[in-house]
Amino acid sequence: MHRIGVVGPERSVERILRVAEEFEREIECIPFAYDDEAEIQSILENNRAKVKGWLFSGPVPYIIAGDYLEAADTVAYCQTMGGGFYQCCLQMAFDHKVVLQRISVDIIEEEVDIEKLLQATGIPWSDFYIKYYTRRYNPEEIIRFHLELWRAGKIDGVITALRSVMNALQKEGIPVYHFTLTEREIYQSLKIIIEKVKSSYFKNTQVGLVIIEVGSYGEIIEKARTPYDLQLLELRLKEILLPLCKSLDGYLLDKGRGVYEIFSSRGAVEREITMLQATIERLILAVNIDVPVTAGIGFGQTVFAAEINAHRALRNTREQKENRIIIVQDDGKIVEVVGRGKGLSYDFYSNDTALLKKLNQAGVGIKTYRKIENIIHRMGWGAFSAAQLAAQLSVTERNVRRIITSLCEAGLAEQAGEESAASRGRPSKLYQLAASKH
């Protein structure tokens, strides 16, 4: 059974727990209620080890938690489709025996279109005031927004997404209502977090194989003055590798001639990518000559599948030379680790026969094409120059121009304009991938 931490105001948490009773055979929900959103940080930091995933009661606690979530955290939040807002309107009308036609509302920016929701109620609002805010919101500013409207006699009630704002306005005697969720919205959100936790569990228990290769091992042997010196170096390399092996909770195999294998789990390998990078840097310093040290990582449901993917990843490091760590996942996706724990991912295969036909015509491999696609998406480029793409691919401009020209001829790319020249010379051409289903 998976333990899920439920984070939100007390009433919201209680409602989620009631709905979660339908899933009692699959999950155990641990309540973490707060009176003020500022408590979210400590809730996460003090209880992360107790749960397998987090479910937030709405977009506000989820967005606030964004600064304190870790890459390995499995999270979801209850998304409102407007039902909770309508419940607030009904509750206001019930409490006051009349529809309050002048209200103020606050909501996280771009989460829901409050104006559309207000119009959809069919209530003839006299006046309504909306306060949008971002993750870096100031609760005092939001409280002041509602308070000034109330004191000026411009509103009769408030709907807020923040528990801290609700508490403050209640002390001022203002009719204030907190966004709630419908049971349907809660039910759907629980299904989402359950699927995410299950998926994360099976992914983390996959086999992970790390193959580390100290290249040009023949040169190392030649430079060793005596067999003793070579043996000493090999012991030094193992001394560097063993702490990584311990962190991965794996075991180390010396395959000879500078090749080492560490068997572990996918979850452990993904968690320790930064340590793997640091280990490779230490190995390079220990060898003390200009030789490449690379790592190929393979994930799979079985040891055999992980081994095939790890060798495929290692082969890619030899071909590309610029990337020291490459991962091949169980679904065939390649991930190049390009920064501290950050990856560039792409597929090296495709079932799209039309795309493959055009790439064959262009003489460009599917792996290269997918890699270009991913770089453009990651960099947020509307258009790009050959120089920009060459810098990201770590290849020459000439090579990139050849690839782009071939893609243009095959109808997979097109010229999108020119870049103004900062100095004398012709302006650089700008390109974009042709709009397609690919």
Buried (B, 14 or more C-beta within 10 A) or exposed (E): EBEBBBBBBEEBBEBBBEBBEEBEEBBEBBBBBBEBBEBBEEBBEEBBEEBBBBBBBBBBBBBBBEEBBEEEBBBBBBBBBBBBBBBBBEBBBEEEEEBBBBBBBBBBEEBBEBEEBBEEBEBEEEEBBBBEBEEEBEBEEBBEBBBEBBEEEBBBBBBBBBBBBBBBBEEEEBBBBBBBBBEEBBBBBBBBBBEBBBEBBEBBEBBBBBBBBBBBBEEBEEBBEEEEEBEEBBEBBEEBBEEBBEBBEBEBBEEEEBBBBBBBBBBBBBBBBEBBBBBBEBBBEBBEEEBBBBBBBBBBEEEEBBBBBBBBBBEBBEEBEEBBBBBBBBEEBBBBBBEEBEBBBBBBEBEBEEBBEBBEBBEBEBBBBBBBBBBBEBEEBEBBBBEBBBEBBEBEBEEBBBBBBBBBEBEBBBEBEEBEEEEEEEEBBBBBBBEEEB
